[in-house]
Every structure is written in C-alpha cells, then in structure tokens.
C-alpha cells in the first residue's frame, strides 16, 4: 500500500542532481538504481503504447497489461531499496513461461533472423523487446553491484530481487514471440533478414 499520494508535482529538491528513494535516502540521479528504474519505466510506457494498437479484448493486450503491473512492482522494489521488500516471485515467471508456450506452439520454427516490422503493432512490440533487454542489462548490473560483496562470495542479504531480473528476461522473450504473432495477423508476414550476398544477388 502506498503510504502517501503526491499533492505537489514539483519540489525543487532535485535541482542539484539528486533524488529520493522510497526509503527516504537521496542518491544521484545517475545512480544505478535510478537508471534501472528509468529503463523499467520506459519499457512500461512502450508496452502501454503497444496496447493502444490492440483491441480491448485481445489476449495479448490482456497479458501485456498484467506485465505492466509487474513492471511497476519491480520499479517499486528498486525504489524501496529494502531487502525485506520483494513482490516479484517464481510464480510470476512461471506465468510468463506458460503464456510463452501457449503463443509459441502455433508458430513455425525460426529458420531466419527477423527484422522489426510487419505492421505497426509488431514493430512496437519489437521496440518494447529491445528496451526490455536494456532494462534486463541494468537489472543484472544492479544485482551484481549490490548482491555481491567485494570478496565475490554470496551476499548474506539480497538487496536486489533476483526474480525481478529473471522476470524481465522472460518478458523480453514473450515480447519477441508476441511480435511474431502480431506480424502474422490478417494474413501478414514477418520480415526476414537477408544476408548481404543474398540481397546483392537479388538486385542483379
């Protein structure tokens, strides 16, 4: 539960390049936690844009909306910066994997690399996938930075939820498969990458 709501948007407290975490501590705006929160937020925004391309009863929209809630939870975990506050768990990852398997079972095996495109929804889904990978890299970096002591041994306290990084990893896979499904809708097709030699030969 959120302890308080914003009543004033600007506070001027961040004018000197710092910002407050949810635990009250202040860090630089380029702190790894803030960078990670920003990438997770950007991903959430892109999924929101993608969802507006889909019908309200589209099953893809349904599970992507659920993922938005989970991404907000991940952002909250990072902002709270408390080892005792964890929302994302193994069950959330299992849910993504179930959705992945359901979508993927009706797709043909991949034999070529795929270019982003096919239609607007598929292209937006690929864009979200790309940002998702960046968010994952940030999360992995944060896990390594805060969960691993200088001696390299396992930390006694997990300051960053490892399940959060795993969740974002599965979400990028889900976005990739969703993009494949979206590109094939309405008798559409995926855009396959062609090696330079093949492209050159087709122009002759």
Secondary structure, DSSP 8 states (H G I E B T S, - for coil): --S---S-S--STTTTSEEE-TTS-EEETTSHHHHHHHHHHHHHHHHHHHHTTS-TT-HHHHHHHHHHHHHHHHHHHHHH--TT-----HHHHHHHHHHHHHHHTTS----S-EES-SSHHHHHHHHHHHHHHHHHHHHHHHHHHHHB-TT-SB-SS-SS-HHHHHHHHHHHHHHHHHHHHHHTGGG---EE---HHHHHHHH-
